Amino acid sequence: MLTMTQIDSIRKMYYEQGKNISEISKITENDRKTVRNYIGKDDWNSSPPPAPGTKDKYAKLNSYKAEIDSWLEEDKHAKRKQRHNAS
C-alpha cells in the first residue's frame, strides 16, 4: 500500500508532467499495474472492507475426516516406525 504522498506524486507525474505509466513505474520502482491502478482511481472510498470469512476452512477434507481419524487411532497402537507422520 502506498502513502497518499506517493499516490499524489504518481498522479502528478501522469496528469501534469505527461509521463507514461512505464516511466513512472521506473521512477517510483512500483509495478506498472500498481501505477495504473492509482492513476485510474477516482473514488478512494468506494470499496468497502472485505467481509470476514465464514466459510469452513477444511471443507475439502470433510469427506475424509472419518478415514483420517481411524488412521490416527490405529497409529496409537502401532509401533513407532509404522506410524503415519508428516513427511
PDB file with one MODEL, atoms N, CA, C and O in Angstrom:
MODEL        1
ATOM      1  N   MET A   1       0.849  -1.171   0.000  1.00  0.00           N
ATOM      2  CA  MET A   1       0.000   0.000   0.000  1.00  0.00           C
ATOM      3  C   MET A   1       0.896   1.236   0.000  1.00  0.00           C
ATOM      4  O   MET A   1       1.844   1.344   0.778  1.00  0.00           O
ATOM      5  N   LEU A   2       0.575   2.138  -0.872  1.00  0.00           N
ATOM      6  CA  LEU A   2       1.348   3.374  -0.974  1.00  0.00           C
ATOM      7  C   LEU A   2       0.744   4.449  -0.081  1.00  0.00           C
ATOM      8  O   LEU A   2      -0.446   4.425   0.233  1.00  0.00           O
ATOM      9  N   THR A   3       1.589   5.391   0.319  1.00  0.00           N
ATOM     10  CA  THR A   3       1.080   6.514   1.097  1.00  0.00           C
ATOM     11  C   THR A   3       0.401   7.505   0.158  1.00  0.00           C
ATOM     12  O   THR A   3       0.586   7.447  -1.058  1.00  0.00           O
ATOM     13  N   MET A   4      -0.367   8.393   0.717  1.00  0.00           N
ATOM     14  CA  MET A   4      -1.074   9.381  -0.105  1.00  0.00           C
ATOM     15  C   MET A   4      -0.079  10.309  -0.811  1.00  0.00           C
ATOM     16  O   MET A   4      -0.364  10.789  -1.908  1.00  0.00           O
ATOM     17  N   THR A   5       1.065  10.564  -0.210  1.00  0.00           N
ATOM     18  CA  THR A   5       2.089  11.395  -0.844  1.00  0.00           C
ATOM     19  C   THR A   5       2.634  10.718  -2.089  1.00  0.00           C
ATOM     20  O   THR A   5       2.814  11.362  -3.122  1.00  0.00           O
ATOM     21  N   GLN A   6       2.897   9.413  -1.994  1.00  0.00           N
ATOM     22  CA  GLN A   6       3.386   8.668  -3.147  1.00  0.00           C
ATOM     23  C   GLN A   6       2.329   8.611  -4.252  1.00  0.00           C
ATOM     24  O   GLN A   6       2.653   8.748  -5.432  1.00  0.00           O
ATOM     25  N   ILE A   7       1.088   8.411  -3.873  1.00  0.00           N
ATOM     26  CA  ILE A   7      -0.006   8.369  -4.851  1.00  0.00           C
ATOM     27  C   ILE A   7      -0.140   9.717  -5.539  1.00  0.00           C
ATOM     28  O   ILE A   7      -0.330   9.788  -6.753  1.00  0.00           O
ATOM     29  N   ASP A   8      -0.039  10.790  -4.754  1.00  0.00           N
ATOM     30  CA  ASP A   8      -0.140  12.135  -5.315  1.00  0.00           C
ATOM     31  C   ASP A   8       0.986  12.400  -6.311  1.00  0.00           C
ATOM     32  O   ASP A   8       0.763  13.005  -7.360  1.00  0.00           O
ATOM     33  N   SER A   9       2.195  11.944  -5.980  1.00  0.00           N
ATOM     34  CA  SER A   9       3.306  12.179  -6.912  1.00  0.00           C
ATOM     35  C   SER A   9       3.131  11.368  -8.194  1.00  0.00           C
ATOM     36  O   SER A   9       3.489  11.837  -9.275  1.00  0.00           O
ATOM     37  N   ILE A  10       2.590  10.171  -8.086  1.00  0.00           N
ATOM     38  CA  ILE A  10       2.311   9.359  -9.281  1.00  0.00           C
ATOM     39  C   ILE A  10       1.292  10.063 -10.164  1.00  0.00           C
ATOM     40  O   ILE A  10       1.473  10.160 -11.377  1.00  0.00           O
ATOM     41  N   ARG A  11       0.227  10.552  -9.554  1.00  0.00           N
ATOM     42  CA  ARG A  11      -0.825  11.213 -10.326  1.00  0.00           C
ATOM     43  C   ARG A  11      -0.324  12.516 -10.954  1.00  0.00           C
ATOM     44  O   ARG A  11      -0.714  12.853 -12.071  1.00  0.00           O
ATOM     45  N   LYS A  12       0.542  13.254 -10.237  1.00  0.00           N
ATOM     46  CA  LYS A  12       1.120  14.485 -10.801  1.00  0.00           C
ATOM     47  C   LYS A  12       2.017  14.180 -11.990  1.00  0.00           C
ATOM     48  O   LYS A  12       1.973  14.880 -13.002  1.00  0.00           O
ATOM     49  N   MET A  13       2.833  13.132 -11.869  1.00  0.00           N
ATOM     50  CA  MET A  13       3.703  12.765 -12.993  1.00  0.00           C
ATOM     51  C   MET A  13       2.889  12.406 -14.229  1.00  0.00           C
ATOM     52  O   MET A  13       3.289  12.716 -15.351  1.00  0.00           O
ATOM     53  N   TYR A  14       1.765  11.763 -14.027  1.00  0.00           N
ATOM     54  CA  TYR A  14       0.962  11.319 -15.166  1.00  0.00           C
ATOM     55  C   TYR A  14       0.142  12.466 -15.761  1.00  0.00           C
ATOM     56  O   TYR A  14       0.170  12.693 -16.971  1.00  0.00           O
ATOM     57  N   TYR A  15      -0.587  13.188 -14.904  1.00  0.00           N
ATOM     58  CA  TYR A  15      -1.518  14.209 -15.402  1.00  0.00           C
ATOM     59  C   TYR A  15      -0.853  15.555 -15.695  1.00  0.00           C
ATOM     60  O   TYR A  15      -1.214  16.209 -16.673  1.00  0.00           O
ATOM     61  N   GLU A  16       0.099  15.979 -14.882  1.00  0.00           N
ATOM     62  CA  GLU A  16       0.695  17.298 -15.065  1.00  0.00           C
ATOM     63  C   GLU A  16       1.979  17.263 -15.883  1.00  0.00           C
ATOM     64  O   GLU A  16       2.204  18.140 -16.717  1.00  0.00           O
ATOM     65  N   GLN A  17       2.819  16.264 -15.657  1.00  0.00           N
ATOM     66  CA  GLN A  17       4.088  16.205 -16.368  1.00  0.00           C
ATOM     67  C   GLN A  17       3.995  15.400 -17.660  1.00  0.00           C
ATOM     68  O   GLN A  17       4.908  15.456 -18.484  1.00  0.00           O
ATOM     69  N   GLY A  18       2.924  14.661 -17.850  1.00  0.00           N
ATOM     70  CA  GLY A  18       2.705  13.930 -19.096  1.00  0.00           C
ATOM     71  C   GLY A  18       3.551  12.675 -19.263  1.00  0.00           C
ATOM     72  O   GLY A  18       3.750  12.216 -20.387  1.00  0.00           O
ATOM     73  N   LYS A  19       4.046  12.115 -18.178  1.00  0.00           N
ATOM     74  CA  LYS A  19       4.854  10.897 -18.273  1.00  0.00           C
ATOM     75  C   LYS A  19       3.931   9.694 -18.433  1.00  0.00           C
ATOM     76  O   LYS A  19       2.801   9.693 -17.944  1.00  0.00           O
ATOM     77  N   ASN A  20       4.431   8.663 -19.130  1.00  0.00           N
ATOM     78  CA  ASN A  20       3.601   7.477 -19.294  1.00  0.00           C
ATOM     79  C   ASN A  20       3.808   6.506 -18.130  1.00  0.00           C
ATOM     80  O   ASN A  20       4.675   6.711 -17.280  1.00  0.00           O
ATOM     81  N   ILE A  21       3.011   5.465 -18.109  1.00  0.00           N
ATOM     82  CA  ILE A  21       2.996   4.532 -16.985  1.00  0.00           C
ATOM     83  C   ILE A  21       4.334   3.828 -16.815  1.00  0.00           C
ATOM     84  O   ILE A  21       4.782   3.620 -15.687  1.00  0.00           O
ATOM     85  N   SER A  22       4.979   3.458 -17.918  1.00  0.00           N
ATOM     86  CA  SER A  22       6.266   2.768 -17.827  1.00  0.00           C
ATOM     87  C   SER A  22       7.340   3.658 -17.201  1.00  0.00           C
ATOM     88  O   SER A  22       8.137   3.193 -16.385  1.00  0.00           O
ATOM     89  N   GLU A  23       7.361   4.914 -17.579  1.00  0.00           N
ATOM     90  CA  GLU A  23       8.339   5.849 -16.999  1.00  0.00           C
ATOM     91  C   GLU A  23       8.097   6.030 -15.502  1.00  0.00           C
ATOM     92  O   GLU A  23       9.033   6.039 -14.703  1.00  0.00           O
ATOM     93  N   ILE A  24       6.841   6.172 -15.146  1.00  0.00           N
ATOM     94  CA  ILE A  24       6.503   6.368 -13.734  1.00  0.00           C
ATOM     95  C   ILE A  24       6.875   5.137 -12.921  1.00  0.00           C
ATOM     96  O   ILE A  24       7.375   5.258 -11.803  1.00  0.00           O
ATOM     97  N   SER A  25       6.633   3.951 -13.478  1.00  0.00           N
ATOM     98  CA  SER A  25       6.968   2.730 -12.740  1.00  0.00           C
ATOM     99  C   SER A  25       8.474   2.590 -12.538  1.00  0.00           C
ATOM    100  O   SER A  25       8.913   2.065 -11.515  1.00  0.00           O
ATOM    101  N   LYS A  26       9.270   3.054 -13.501  1.00  0.00           N
ATOM    102  CA  LYS A  26      10.720   3.015 -13.329  1.00  0.00           C
ATOM    103  C   LYS A  26      11.176   4.016 -12.280  1.00  0.00           C
ATOM    104  O   LYS A  26      12.046   3.712 -11.463  1.00  0.00           O
ATOM    105  N   ILE A  27      10.593   5.206 -12.299  1.00  0.00           N
ATOM    106  CA  ILE A  27      10.980   6.251 -11.355  1.00  0.00           C
ATOM    107  C   ILE A  27      10.598   5.868  -9.924  1.00  0.00           C
ATOM    108  O   ILE A  27      11.406   5.989  -9.003  1.00  0.00           O
ATOM    109  N   THR A  28       9.377   5.412  -9.749  1.00  0.00           N
ATOM    110  CA  THR A  28       8.878   5.109  -8.407  1.00  0.00           C
ATOM    111  C   THR A  28       9.216   3.697  -7.937  1.00  0.00           C
ATOM    112  O   THR A  28       9.022   3.367  -6.767  1.00  0.00           O
ATOM    113  N   GLU A  29       9.722   2.865  -8.846  1.00  0.00           N
ATOM    114  CA  GLU A  29      10.047   1.471  -8.559  1.00  0.00           C
ATOM    115  C   GLU A  29       8.833   0.681  -8.088  1.00  0.00           C
ATOM    116  O   GLU A  29       8.937  -0.179  -7.213  1.00  0.00           O
ATOM    117  N   ASN A  30       7.689   0.985  -8.676  1.00  0.00           N
ATOM    118  CA  ASN A  30       6.455   0.241  -8.438  1.00  0.00           C
ATOM    119  C   ASN A  30       6.082  -0.497  -9.715  1.00  0.00           C
ATOM    120  O   ASN A  30       6.533  -0.140 -10.803  1.00  0.00           O
ATOM    121  N   ASP A  31       5.268  -1.516  -9.576  1.00  0.00           N
ATOM    122  CA  ASP A  31       4.811  -2.268 -10.731  1.00  0.00           C
ATOM    123  C   ASP A  31       3.892  -1.408 -11.604  1.00  0.00           C
ATOM    124  O   ASP A  31       3.211  -0.508 -11.113  1.00  0.00           O
ATOM    125  N   ARG A  32       3.889  -1.706 -12.905  1.00  0.00           N
ATOM    126  CA  ARG A  32       3.039  -0.941 -13.822  1.00  0.00           C
ATOM    127  C   ARG A  32       1.564  -1.071 -13.454  1.00  0.00           C
ATOM    128  O   ARG A  32       0.799  -0.117 -13.595  1.00  0.00           O
ATOM    129  N   LYS A  33       1.166  -2.256 -12.981  1.00  0.00           N
ATOM    130  CA  LYS A  33      -0.232  -2.467 -12.603  1.00  0.00           C
ATOM    131  C   LYS A  33      -0.622  -1.599 -11.413  1.00  0.00           C
ATOM    132  O   LYS A  33      -1.738  -1.084 -11.347  1.00  0.00           O
ATOM    133  N   THR A  34       0.299  -1.443 -10.482  1.00  0.00           N
ATOM    134  CA  THR A  34       0.043  -0.595  -9.326  1.00  0.00           C
ATOM    135  C   THR A  34      -0.097   0.861  -9.751  1.00  0.00           C
ATOM    136  O   THR A  34      -1.004   1.559  -9.298  1.00  0.00           O
ATOM    137  N   VAL A  35       0.796   1.318 -10.619  1.00  0.00           N
ATOM    138  CA  VAL A  35       0.740   2.699 -11.101  1.00  0.00           C
ATOM    139  C   VAL A  35      -0.567   2.923 -11.846  1.00  0.00           C
ATOM    140  O   VAL A  35      -1.231   3.938 -11.633  1.00  0.00           O
ATOM    141  N   ARG A  36      -0.946   1.995 -12.715  1.00  0.00           N
ATOM    142  CA  ARG A  36      -2.188   2.117 -13.478  1.00  0.00           C
ATOM    143  C   ARG A  36      -3.397   2.156 -12.546  1.00  0.00           C
ATOM    144  O   ARG A  36      -4.350   2.897 -12.790  1.00  0.00           O
ATOM    145  N   ASN A  37      -3.357   1.368 -11.494  1.00  0.00           N
ATOM    146  CA  ASN A  37      -4.457   1.336 -10.536  1.00  0.00           C
ATOM    147  C   ASN A  37      -4.642   2.694  -9.871  1.00  0.00           C
ATOM    148  O   ASN A  37      -5.767   3.183  -9.763  1.00  0.00           O
ATOM    149  N   TYR A  38      -3.553   3.303  -9.428  1.00  0.00           N
ATOM    150  CA  TYR A  38      -3.662   4.582  -8.722  1.00  0.00           C
ATOM    151  C   TYR A  38      -3.930   5.747  -9.669  1.00  0.00           C
ATOM    152  O   TYR A  38      -4.493   6.758  -9.248  1.00  0.00           O
ATOM    153  N   ILE A  39      -3.547   5.631 -10.919  1.00  0.00           N
ATOM    154  CA  ILE A  39      -3.867   6.686 -11.885  1.00  0.00           C
ATOM    155  C   ILE A  39      -5.347   6.674 -12.212  1.00  0.00           C
ATOM    156  O   ILE A  39      -5.973   7.730 -12.310  1.00  0.00           O
ATOM    157  N   GLY A  40      -5.906   5.497 -12.381  1.00  0.00           N
ATOM    158  CA  GLY A  40      -7.305   5.390 -12.790  1.00  0.00           C
ATOM    159  C   GLY A  40      -8.319   5.493 -11.679  1.00  0.00           C
ATOM    160  O   GLY A  40      -9.516   5.566 -11.955  1.00  0.00           O
ATOM    161  N   LYS A  41      -7.888   5.502 -10.438  1.00  0.00           N
ATOM    162  CA  LYS A  41      -8.813   5.514  -9.311  1.00  0.00           C
ATOM    163  C   LYS A  41      -9.359   6.922  -9.084  1.00  0.00           C
ATOM    164  O   LYS A  41      -8.596   7.872  -8.911  1.00  0.00           O
ATOM    165  N   ASP A  42     -10.685   7.047  -9.085  1.00  0.00           N
ATOM    166  CA  ASP A  42     -11.329   8.340  -8.863  1.00  0.00           C
ATOM    167  C   ASP A  42     -11.899   8.453  -7.455  1.00  0.00           C
ATOM    168  O   ASP A  42     -11.738   9.476  -6.790  1.00  0.00           O
ATOM    169  N   ASP A  43     -12.566   7.395  -7.009  1.00  0.00           N
ATOM    170  CA  ASP A  43     -13.213   7.423  -5.701  1.00  0.00           C
ATOM    171  C   ASP A  43     -12.421   6.533  -4.751  1.00  0.00           C
ATOM    172  O   ASP A  43     -12.362   5.319  -4.950  1.00  0.00           O
ATOM    173  N   TRP A  44     -11.815   7.112  -3.728  1.00  0.00           N
ATOM    174  CA  TRP A  44     -10.966   6.357  -2.814  1.00  0.00           C
ATOM    175  C   TRP A  44     -11.764   5.667  -1.716  1.00  0.00           C
ATOM    176  O   TRP A  44     -11.203   4.867  -0.969  1.00  0.00           O
ATOM    177  N   ASN A  45     -13.053   5.953  -1.598  1.00  0.00           N
ATOM    178  CA  ASN A  45     -13.879   5.367  -0.550  1.00  0.00           C
ATOM    179  C   ASN A  45     -14.891   4.369  -1.091  1.00  0.00           C
ATOM    180  O   ASN A  45     -15.779   3.945  -0.351  1.00  0.00           O
ATOM    181  N   SER A  46     -14.788   3.984  -2.343  1.00  0.00           N
ATOM    182  CA  SER A  46     -15.831   3.168  -2.957  1.00  0.00           C
ATOM    183  C   SER A  46     -15.795   1.706  -2.538  1.00  0.00           C
ATOM    184  O   SER A  46     -16.847   1.066  -2.511  1.00  0.00           O
ATOM    185  N   SER A  47     -14.655   1.157  -2.216  1.00  0.00           N
ATOM    186  CA  SER A  47     -14.609  -0.263  -1.905  1.00  0.00           C
ATOM    187  C   SER A  47     -14.725  -0.482  -0.398  1.00  0.00           C
ATOM    188  O   SER A  47     -13.889  -0.002   0.368  1.00  0.00           O
ATOM    189  N   PRO A  48     -15.759  -1.204   0.025  1.00  0.00           N
ATOM    190  CA  PRO A  48     -15.912  -1.487   1.452  1.00  0.00           C
ATOM    191  C   PRO A  48     -14.867  -2.507   1.896  1.00  0.00           C
ATOM    192  O   PRO A  48     -14.340  -3.252   1.070  1.00  0.00           O
ATOM    193  N   PRO A  49     -14.569  -2.546   3.169  1.00  0.00           N
ATOM    194  CA  PRO A  49     -13.593  -3.529   3.644  1.00  0.00           C
ATOM    195  C   PRO A  49     -14.125  -4.943   3.421  1.00  0.00           C
ATOM    196  O   PRO A  49     -15.338  -5.151   3.436  1.00  0.00           O
ATOM    197  N   PRO A  50     -13.248  -5.904   3.217  1.00  0.00           N
ATOM    198  CA  PRO A  50     -13.711  -7.264   2.964  1.00  0.00           C
ATOM    199  C   PRO A  50     -14.412  -7.852   4.176  1.00  0.00           C
ATOM    200  O   PRO A  50     -14.027  -7.597   5.317  1.00  0.00           O
ATOM    201  N   ALA A  51     -15.440  -8.638   3.916  1.00  0.00           N
ATOM    202  CA  ALA A  51     -16.202  -9.274   4.986  1.00  0.00           C
ATOM    203  C   ALA A  51     -15.398 -10.441   5.544  1.00  0.00           C
ATOM    204  O   ALA A  51     -14.672 -11.107   4.805  1.00  0.00           O
ATOM    205  N   PRO A  52     -15.522 -10.690   6.836  1.00  0.00           N
ATOM    206  CA  PRO A  52     -14.789 -11.827   7.407  1.00  0.00           C
ATOM    207  C   PRO A  52     -15.318 -13.130   6.831  1.00  0.00           C
ATOM    208  O   PRO A  52     -16.512 -13.269   6.564  1.00  0.00           O
ATOM    209  N   GLY A  53     -14.425 -14.070   6.645  1.00  0.00           N
ATOM    210  CA  GLY A  53     -14.799 -15.344   6.041  1.00  0.00           C
ATOM    211  C   GLY A  53     -15.569 -16.218   7.005  1.00  0.00           C
ATOM    212  O   GLY A  53     -15.149 -16.419   8.145  1.00  0.00           O
ATOM    213  N   THR A  54     -16.695 -16.737   6.550  1.00  0.00           N
ATOM    214  CA  THR A  54     -17.487 -17.650   7.363  1.00  0.00           C
ATOM    215  C   THR A  54     -17.434 -19.054   6.796  1.00  0.00           C
ATOM    216  O   THR A  54     -18.063 -19.970   7.325  1.00  0.00           O
ATOM    217  N   LYS A  55     -16.688 -19.218   5.729  1.00  0.00           N
ATOM    218  CA  LYS A  55     -16.596 -20.497   5.056  1.00  0.00           C
ATOM    219  C   LYS A  55     -15.750 -21.463   5.876  1.00  0.00           C
ATOM    220  O   LYS A  55     -14.779 -21.060   6.518  1.00  0.00           O
ATOM    221  N   ASP A  56     -16.123 -22.737   5.851  1.00  0.00           N
ATOM    222  CA  ASP A  56     -15.367 -23.763   6.560  1.00  0.00           C
ATOM    223  C   ASP A  56     -13.993 -23.901   5.916  1.00  0.00           C
ATOM    224  O   ASP A  56     -13.897 -24.133   4.711  1.00  0.00           O
ATOM    225  N   LYS A  57     -12.944 -23.763   6.694  1.00  0.00           N
ATOM    226  CA  LYS A  57     -11.588 -23.788   6.150  1.00  0.00           C
ATOM    227  C   LYS A  57     -11.194 -25.167   5.655  1.00  0.00           C
ATOM    228  O   LYS A  57     -10.332 -25.283   4.783  1.00  0.00           O
ATOM    229  N   TYR A  58     -11.805 -26.216   6.190  1.00  0.00           N
ATOM    230  CA  TYR A  58     -11.415 -27.567   5.846  1.00  0.00           C
ATOM    231  C   TYR A  58     -12.532 -28.303   5.108  1.00  0.00           C
ATOM    232  O   TYR A  58     -12.711 -29.507   5.297  1.00  0.00           O
ATOM    233  N   ALA A  59     -13.270 -27.603   4.286  1.00  0.00           N
ATOM    234  CA  ALA A  59     -14.409 -28.202   3.606  1.00  0.00           C
ATOM    235  C   ALA A  59     -13.996 -29.343   2.683  1.00  0.00           C
ATOM    236  O   ALA A  59     -14.758 -30.297   2.522  1.00  0.00           O
ATOM    237  N   LYS A  60     -12.833 -29.278   2.081  1.00  0.00           N
ATOM    238  CA  LYS A  60     -12.397 -30.326   1.167  1.00  0.00           C
ATOM    239  C   LYS A  60     -12.044 -31.615   1.904  1.00  0.00           C
ATOM    240  O   LYS A  60     -12.082 -32.696   1.318  1.00  0.00           O
ATOM    241  N   LEU A  61     -11.706 -31.504   3.176  1.00  0.00           N
ATOM    242  CA  LEU A  61     -11.330 -32.676   3.950  1.00  0.00           C
ATOM    243  C   LEU A  61     -12.495 -33.347   4.653  1.00  0.00           C
ATOM    244  O   LEU A  61     -12.340 -34.438   5.203  1.00  0.00           O
ATOM    245  N   ASN A  62     -13.659 -32.712   4.643  1.00  0.00           N
ATOM    246  CA  ASN A  62     -14.790 -33.252   5.402  1.00  0.00           C
ATOM    247  C   ASN A  62     -15.116 -34.690   5.027  1.00  0.00           C
ATOM    248  O   ASN A  62     -15.448 -35.487   5.903  1.00  0.00           O
ATOM    249  N   SER A  63     -15.030 -35.040   3.753  1.00  0.00           N
ATOM    250  CA  SER A  63     -15.381 -36.398   3.340  1.00  0.00           C
ATOM    251  C   SER A  63     -14.320 -37.410   3.763  1.00  0.00           C
ATOM    252  O   SER A  63     -14.595 -38.610   3.759  1.00  0.00           O
ATOM    253  N   TYR A  64     -13.131 -36.972   4.124  1.00  0.00           N
ATOM    254  CA  TYR A  64     -12.043 -37.869   4.503  1.00  0.00           C
ATOM    255  C   TYR A  64     -11.762 -37.884   5.996  1.00  0.00           C
ATOM    256  O   TYR A  64     -10.896 -38.633   6.447  1.00  0.00           O
ATOM    257  N   LYS A  65     -12.467 -37.083   6.766  1.00  0.00           N
ATOM    258  CA  LYS A  65     -12.159 -36.950   8.189  1.00  0.00           C
ATOM    259  C   LYS A  65     -12.296 -38.266   8.941  1.00  0.00           C
ATOM    260  O   LYS A  65     -11.466 -38.563   9.800  1.00  0.00           O
ATOM    261  N   ALA A  66     -13.316 -39.060   8.645  1.00  0.00           N
ATOM    262  CA  ALA A  66     -13.521 -40.327   9.348  1.00  0.00           C
ATOM    263  C   ALA A  66     -12.356 -41.282   9.084  1.00  0.00           C
ATOM    264  O   ALA A  66     -11.881 -41.957   9.997  1.00  0.00           O
ATOM    265  N   GLU A  67     -11.906 -41.334   7.841  1.00  0.00           N
ATOM    266  CA  GLU A  67     -10.796 -42.221   7.490  1.00  0.00           C
ATOM    267  C   GLU A  67      -9.488 -41.760   8.149  1.00  0.00           C
ATOM    268  O   GLU A  67      -8.718 -42.584   8.641  1.00  0.00           O
ATOM    269  N   ILE A  68      -9.241 -40.460   8.159  1.00  0.00           N
ATOM    270  CA  ILE A  68      -8.037 -39.924   8.792  1.00  0.00           C
ATOM    271  C   ILE A  68      -8.057 -40.194  10.294  1.00  0.00           C
ATOM    272  O   ILE A  68      -7.037 -40.566  10.874  1.00  0.00           O
ATOM    273  N   ASP A  69      -9.220 -40.006  10.925  1.00  0.00           N
ATOM    274  CA  ASP A  69      -9.333 -40.276  12.355  1.00  0.00           C
ATOM    275  C   ASP A  69      -9.062 -41.741  12.663  1.00  0.00           C
ATOM    276  O   ASP A  69      -8.417 -42.056  13.663  1.00  0.00           O
ATOM    277  N   SER A  70      -9.555 -42.644  11.804  1.00  0.00           N
ATOM    278  CA  SER A  70      -9.299 -44.074  12.039  1.00  0.00           C
ATOM    279  C   SER A  70      -7.805 -44.380  11.900  1.00  0.00           C
ATOM    280  O   SER A  70      -7.276 -45.186  12.664  1.00  0.00           O
ATOM    281  N   TRP A  71      -7.123 -43.760  10.951  1.00  0.00           N
ATOM    282  CA  TRP A  71      -5.681 -43.954  10.808  1.00  0.00           C
ATOM    283  C   TRP A  71      -4.944 -43.515  12.070  1.00  0.00           C
ATOM    284  O   TRP A  71      -4.047 -44.200  12.559  1.00  0.00           O
ATOM    285  N   LEU A  72      -5.348 -42.353  12.583  1.00  0.00           N
ATOM    286  CA  LEU A  72      -4.678 -41.828  13.772  1.00  0.00           C
ATOM    287  C   LEU A  72      -4.917 -42.710  14.992  1.00  0.00           C
ATOM    288  O   LEU A  72      -4.026 -42.877  15.826  1.00  0.00           O
ATOM    289  N   GLU A  73      -6.128 -43.278  15.097  1.00  0.00           N
ATOM    290  CA  GLU A  73      -6.413 -44.187  16.203  1.00  0.00           C
ATOM    291  C   GLU A  73      -5.573 -45.460  16.088  1.00  0.00           C
ATOM    292  O   GLU A  73      -5.061 -45.962  17.088  1.00  0.00           O
ATOM    293  N   GLU A  74      -5.433 -45.977  14.865  1.00  0.00           N
ATOM    294  CA  GLU A  74      -4.604 -47.167  14.643  1.00  0.00           C
ATOM    295  C   GLU A  74      -3.140 -46.874  14.957  1.00  0.00           C
ATOM    296  O   GLU A  74      -2.427 -47.737  15.469  1.00  0.00           O
ATOM    297  N   ASP A  75      -2.702 -45.674  14.656  1.00  0.00           N
ATOM    298  CA  ASP A  75      -1.311 -45.295  14.898  1.00  0.00           C
ATOM    299  C   ASP A  75      -0.971 -45.257  16.386  1.00  0.00           C
ATOM    300  O   ASP A  75       0.186 -45.436  16.766  1.00  0.00           O
ATOM    301  N   LYS A  76      -1.969 -45.027  17.217  1.00  0.00           N
ATOM    302  CA  LYS A  76      -1.706 -45.002  18.662  1.00  0.00           C
ATOM    303  C   LYS A  76      -1.243 -46.364  19.157  1.00  0.00           C
ATOM    304  O   LYS A  76      -0.506 -46.461  20.138  1.00  0.00           O
ATOM    305  N   HIS A  77      -1.687 -47.429  18.462  1.00  0.00           N
ATOM    306  CA  HIS A  77      -1.366 -48.782  18.903  1.00  0.00           C
ATOM    307  C   HIS A  77      -0.264 -49.416  18.061  1.00  0.00           C
ATOM    308  O   HIS A  77       0.186 -50.518  18.378  1.00  0.00           O
ATOM    309  N   ALA A  78       0.174 -48.763  17.016  1.00  0.00           N
ATOM    310  CA  ALA A  78       1.216 -49.316  16.145  1.00  0.00           C
ATOM    311  C   ALA A  78       2.603 -49.005  16.693  1.00  0.00           C
ATOM    312  O   ALA A  78       2.782 -48.126  17.535  1.00  0.00           O
ATOM    313  N   LYS A  79       3.578 -49.756  16.186  1.00  0.00           N
ATOM    314  CA  LYS A  79       4.964 -49.487  16.571  1.00  0.00           C
ATOM    315  C   LYS A  79       5.373 -48.107  16.062  1.00  0.00           C
ATOM    316  O   LYS A  79       4.786 -47.582  15.115  1.00  0.00           O
ATOM    317  N   ARG A  80       6.367 -47.541  16.692  1.00  0.00           N
ATOM    318  CA  ARG A  80       6.775 -46.171  16.366  1.00  0.00           C
ATOM    319  C   ARG A  80       7.156 -46.015  14.897  1.00  0.00           C
ATOM    320  O   ARG A  80       6.787 -45.015  14.281  1.00  0.00           O
ATOM    321  N   LYS A  81       7.862 -46.941  14.333  1.00  0.00           N
ATOM    322  CA  LYS A  81       8.308 -46.846  12.927  1.00  0.00           C
ATOM    323  C   LYS A  81       7.189 -47.093  11.934  1.00  0.00           C
ATOM    324  O   LYS A  81       7.336 -46.772  10.755  1.00  0.00           O
ATOM    325  N   GLN A  82       6.083 -47.651  12.375  1.00  0.00           N
ATOM    326  CA  GLN A  82       4.974 -47.984  11.475  1.00  0.00           C
ATOM    327  C   GLN A  82       3.890 -46.910  11.443  1.00  0.00           C
ATOM    328  O   GLN A  82       2.901 -47.054  10.724  1.00  0.00           O
ATOM    329  N   ARG A  83       4.060 -45.852  12.202  1.00  0.00           N
ATOM    330  CA  ARG A  83       3.042 -44.804  12.286  1.00  0.00           C
ATOM    331  C   ARG A  83       3.091 -43.860  11.094  1.00  0.00           C
ATOM    332  O   ARG A  83       4.121 -43.720  10.434  1.00  0.00           O
ATOM    333  N   HIS A  84       1.966 -43.219  10.831  1.00  0.00           N
ATOM    334  CA  HIS A  84       1.907 -42.168   9.809  1.00  0.00           C
ATOM    335  C   HIS A  84       2.582 -40.928  10.386  1.00  0.00           C
ATOM    336  O   HIS A  84       2.456 -40.635  11.575  1.00  0.00           O
ATOM    337  N   ASN A  85       3.295 -40.208   9.534  1.00  0.00           N
ATOM    338  CA  ASN A  85       3.934 -38.979  10.004  1.00  0.00           C
ATOM    339  C   ASN A  85       3.794 -37.904   8.937  1.00  0.00           C
ATOM    340  O   ASN A  85       3.203 -38.142   7.883  1.00  0.00           O
ATOM    341  N   ALA A  86       4.327 -36.740   9.204  1.00  0.00           N
ATOM    342  CA  ALA A  86       4.147 -35.582   8.326  1.00  0.00           C
ATOM    343  C   ALA A  86       5.064 -35.608   7.109  1.00  0.00           C
ATOM    344  O   ALA A  86       4.847 -34.839   6.173  1.00  0.00           O
ATOM    345  N   SER A  87       6.064 -36.453   7.092  1.00  0.00           N
ATOM    346  CA  SER A  87       6.998 -36.433   5.951  1.00  0.00           C
ATOM    347  C   SER A  87       6.603 -37.408   4.875  1.00  0.00           C
ATOM    348  O   SER A  87       7.283 -37.510   3.855  1.00  0.00           O
TER     349      SER A  87
ENDMDL
END
